[in-house]
Amino acid sequence: MTVAMLPRDKESWNDDRLDDLKDTVDEGFKDMREEFRAMRTEMAADRRSLIQVGGAIWITSLVGFIGVIAAIATSV
């Protein structure tokens, strides 16, 4: 089913209005791209922090296990 456009509707969507719409849409996507860029930067920083904390926990656990093994070995 097609809807016929009234002549006044057709005239109201002139090139200037379409250009304004294009500019508005482009500006909206520009804002979205900036927000995504900021989110990626924040996620990279969070990932870096997570790796550092995980590494510290792993090293601490390893040192603890070595300490327990050394305590057992010296008490025998």
N, CA and C of each residue as an Amber inpcrd file, in Angstrom:
protein
   228
   0.8490000  -1.1710000   0.0000000   0.0000000   0.0000000   0.0000000
   0.8930000   1.2320000   0.0000000   0.6960000   2.0830000  -0.9510000
   1.4920000   3.3050000  -1.0270000   0.6370000   4.4840000  -0.6210000
   1.2800000   5.4300000  -0.0060000   0.5850000   6.6410000   0.4090000
   1.0450000   7.7690000  -0.4920000   0.1000000   8.4200000  -1.1150000
   0.4420000   9.5350000  -1.9980000   0.7410000  10.7640000  -1.1530000
   1.8060000  11.4480000  -1.5170000   2.1700000  12.6710000  -0.8070000
   1.3490000  13.8230000  -1.3590000   0.8710000  14.6320000  -0.4530000
   0.1620000  15.8200000  -0.8850000   1.1670000  16.8100000  -1.4640000
   0.7680000  17.5900000  -2.4190000   1.7090000  18.5450000  -3.0300000
   2.3620000  19.4760000  -2.0120000   1.6180000  19.9250000  -0.9990000
   2.2280000  20.8410000  -0.0420000   3.2920000  20.1170000   0.7900000
   3.1020000  18.8190000   1.0860000   4.1250000  18.0610000   1.8120000
   5.3830000  17.9150000   0.9700000   5.1830000  17.6820000  -0.2910000
   6.3140000  17.5200000  -1.1940000   7.1190000  18.8110000  -1.2840000
   6.4310000  19.9260000  -1.3140000   7.1070000  21.2120000  -1.4100000
   7.8020000  21.5860000  -0.1070000   7.2390000  21.1400000   1.0190000
   7.8300000  21.5270000   2.2980000   9.1550000  20.8060000   2.5490000
   9.3830000  19.6830000   1.9120000  10.6570000  18.9660000   2.0700000
  11.5970000  19.3630000   0.9320000  12.0000000  20.5940000   0.9400000
  12.9150000  21.0760000  -0.0850000  14.3560000  20.6950000   0.2830000
  15.2650000  21.0480000  -0.5530000  16.6690000  20.6860000  -0.3440000
  17.2380000  21.2660000   0.9470000  16.8150000  22.4780000   1.2990000
  17.3270000  23.0960000   2.5250000  16.9040000  22.3070000   3.7550000
  15.6760000  21.8520000   3.7890000  15.2020000  21.0680000   4.9310000
  15.9160000  19.7240000   4.9880000  16.1450000  19.1260000   3.8410000
  16.8640000  17.8500000   3.8220000  18.3080000  18.0340000   4.2810000
  18.9290000  19.1410000   3.8860000  20.2890000  19.4270000   4.3460000
  20.3220000  19.6370000   5.8530000  19.3080000  20.3340000   6.3940000
  19.2300000  20.5260000   7.8420000  19.0830000  19.1840000   8.5580000
  18.2420000  18.3110000   8.0090000  18.0530000  16.9830000   8.5970000
  19.3630000  16.1990000   8.5580000  20.0600000  16.2630000   7.4480000
  21.3390000  15.5630000   7.3160000  22.3360000  16.0720000   8.3550000
  22.3930000  17.3900000   8.5390000  23.3130000  17.9760000   9.5160000
  22.9570000  17.5340000  10.9320000  21.6710000  17.4840000  11.2320000
  21.2280000  17.0590000  12.5570000  21.6020000  15.6000000  12.8100000
  21.3750000  14.7570000  11.8240000  21.7170000  13.3390000  11.9610000
  23.2330000  13.1710000  12.0910000  23.9830000  13.8880000  11.2890000
  25.4480000  13.8150000  11.3730000  25.9450000  14.2500000  12.7410000
  25.3490000  15.2940000  13.2960000  25.7490000  15.7850000  14.6210000
  25.4330000  14.7410000  15.6920000  24.2980000  14.0780000  15.5590000
  23.9470000  13.0260000  16.5130000  24.9340000  11.8780000  16.4660000
  25.3410000  11.4700000  15.2790000  26.3190000  10.3840000  15.1640000
  27.6930000  10.8270000  15.6580000  28.0120000  12.0980000  15.4970000
  29.2900000  12.6130000  16.0040000  29.3310000  12.4930000  17.5290000
  28.2320000  12.8820000  18.1760000  28.1480000  12.7460000  19.6320000
  28.2800000  11.2860000  20.0540000  27.6170000  10.3970000  19.3260000
  27.6670000   8.9770000  19.6440000  29.0910000   8.4340000  19.4990000
  29.7830000   8.8290000  18.4470000  31.1560000   8.3670000  18.2410000
  32.0700000   8.8440000  19.3660000  31.8740000  10.0880000  19.8130000
  32.6840000  10.6210000  20.9180000  32.4230000   9.8400000  22.2050000
  31.1600000   9.5010000  22.4540000  30.8340000   8.7260000  23.6530000
  31.4320000   7.3280000  23.5820000  31.3680000   6.6930000  22.4270000
  31.9780000   5.3650000  22.2700000  33.4920000   5.4280000  22.4630000
  34.1160000   6.4730000  21.9430000  35.5610000   6.6260000  22.0970000
  35.9250000   6.7610000  23.5830000  35.1510000   7.5570000  24.3130000
  35.3900000   7.7250000  25.7520000  35.1750000   6.4040000  26.4870000
  34.1720000   5.6450000  26.0890000  33.8860000   4.3600000  26.7370000
  35.0130000   3.3660000  26.4750000  35.5390000   3.3310000  25.2560000
  36.6510000   2.4180000  24.9590000  37.8750000   2.7680000  25.7870000
  38.1470000   4.0530000  25.9500000  39.2910000   4.4920000  26.7580000
  39.1100000   4.0590000  28.2040000  37.9020000   4.2420000  28.7230000
  37.6130000   3.8610000  30.1050000  37.7220000   2.3400000  30.2910000
  37.2220000   1.5880000  29.3260000  37.2920000   0.1240000  29.4240000
  38.7390000  -0.3570000  29.3600000  39.5700000   0.2800000  28.5510000
  40.9840000  -0.1060000  28.4770000  41.6700000   0.1430000  29.8140000
  41.3480000   1.2510000  30.4640000  41.9310000   1.5490000  31.7740000
  41.4640000   0.5330000  32.8080000  40.1810000   0.1690000  32.7520000
  39.6550000  -0.8350000  33.6830000  40.3160000  -2.1870000  33.4550000
  40.5350000  -2.5460000  32.2040000  41.1790000  -3.8290000  31.8850000
  42.6070000  -3.8510000  32.4220000  43.3120000  -2.7460000  32.2590000
  44.6760000  -2.6400000  32.7500000  44.7120000  -2.8180000  34.2750000
  43.7800000  -2.1770000  34.9610000  43.7080000  -2.2920000  36.4190000
  43.3930000  -3.7190000  36.8380000  42.4850000  -4.3620000  36.1240000
  42.1230000  -5.7370000  36.4320000  43.3150000  -6.6720000  36.2580000
  44.0890000  -6.4790000  35.2200000  45.2820000  -7.3050000  34.9970000
  46.3020000  -7.0820000  36.1050000  46.4750000  -5.8480000  36.5270000
  47.4340000  -5.5440000  37.5920000  47.0050000  -6.1860000  38.9140000
  45.7320000  -6.0670000  39.2560000  45.2380000  -6.6510000  40.5090000
  45.3180000  -8.1740000  40.4380000  44.9350000  -8.7460000  39.3100000
  45.0220000 -10.2070000  39.1470000  46.4570000 -10.6910000  39.2560000
  47.3830000  -9.9770000  38.6660000  48.7980000 -10.3470000  38.7530000
  49.3120000 -10.2730000  40.1800000  48.8940000  -9.2320000  40.8980000
  49.3230000  -9.0900000  42.2940000  48.7740000 -10.2320000  43.1440000
  47.5280000 -10.6070000  42.9320000  46.9410000 -11.7280000  43.6770000
  47.6790000 -13.0260000  43.3530000  47.9790000 -13.2380000  42.0850000
  48.6730000 -14.4590000  41.6760000  50.0590000 -14.5370000  42.3240000
  50.8060000 -13.4510000  42.2760000  52.1580000 -13.4320000  42.8620000
  52.0800000 -13.6350000  44.3760000  51.1250000 -12.9910000  45.0370000
  50.9690000 -13.1520000  46.4860000  50.6470000 -14.6020000  46.8390000
  49.7770000 -15.2240000  46.0670000  49.4340000 -16.6330000  46.3000000
  50.6570000 -17.5270000  46.0990000  51.4190000 -17.2620000  45.0760000
  52.6140000 -18.0510000  44.7950000  53.6220000 -17.9350000  45.9350000
  53.8400000 -16.7170000  46.4070000  54.7660000 -16.5070000  47.5280000
  54.2490000 -17.2250000  48.7710000  52.9470000 -17.1840000  49.0110000
  52.3560000 -17.8790000  50.1570000  52.5710000 -19.3800000  50.0740000
  52.3280000 -19.9510000  48.9010000  52.5420000 -21.3990000  48.7270000
  54.0050000 -21.7740000  48.9190000  54.8910000 -20.9720000  48.3900000
  56.3290000 -21.2380000  48.5720000  56.6890000 -21.1610000  50.0530000
  56.0840000 -20.1910000  50.7670000  56.3220000 -20.0640000  52.2080000
  55.8280000 -21.2770000  52.9730000  54.6580000 -21.7860000  52.6160000
  54.1160000 -22.9800000  53.2720000  55.0090000 -24.1850000  52.9880000
  55.4480000 -24.3490000  51.7540000  56.3320000 -25.4730000  51.4050000
  57.6570000 -25.3570000  52.1480000  58.1870000 -24.1380000  52.2410000
  59.4460000 -23.9430000  52.9720000  59.2640000 -24.2380000  54.4510000
  58.1320000 -23.8690000  55.0350000  57.8730000 -24.1360000  56.4500000
  57.7700000 -25.6350000  56.7060000  57.0800000 -26.3100000  55.8000000
  56.9580000 -27.7660000  55.9520000  58.3190000 -28.4450000  55.7870000
  59.0880000 -27.9930000  54.8050000  60.4080000 -28.6200000  54.5360000
  61.3760000 -28.4030000  55.6960000  61.3180000 -27.2760000  56.3590000
  62.2680000 -27.0060000  57.4510000  61.8130000 -27.6460000  58.7720000
  60.5290000 -27.9810000  58.8740000  60.0460000 -28.5850000  60.1350000
  60.2260000 -30.1060000  60.1450000  60.5800000 -30.6950000  59.0580000
  60.7290000 -32.1600000  59.0000000  62.0840000 -32.5810000  59.4370000
